[in-house]
Amino acid sequence: PLHGRVRWALSPLNLLDLMALLPYVVDLALPDNPGGNKFRGGTAIGLVRLLRLFVLLRLERKFTAFARIHAVLRHKGEELLVTAFIALIMLVTSSSMVYYIEN
C-alpha cells in the first residue's frame, strides 16, 4: 500500500498540483514584511510566486475550453496576428492624432 501511495503522489499531475499550491503555503508560512526583504531568499520567494501560473495548467486538465482555445489559435493564428497588427497601427495613429490635436 505504501509503494502505491508514493507512486500516486509522485505522478506528474499530482506534482503539478503541489507546485500550484506551494506559493500559497509559503505565503502563509512566512511573516509579513512590508519594509523589504529582511530574510535571506526573499527574492527567491518572489520567484516562487511565479509558480501560481501553474494553476492555469492545473485548470487546463479540468476544462475543455483551453483545448478549444488552443485549436483556434493553431488554425486561425495568422488571421489573429494580422488583426492585432491592424489594431496596433490604429491605436498608434489615433493616439498620435489626439496628441497633436491637444498640443
Buried (B, 14 or more C-beta within 10 A) or exposed (E): EEEEEEEEEEEEEEEBBBBBBBBEEBEEEEEEEEEEEEEEEEEEBEEBBEBBEBBEBBEBEEEEEBEEEEEEEEEEEEEEEEEEEEEEEEEEEEEEEEEEEEE
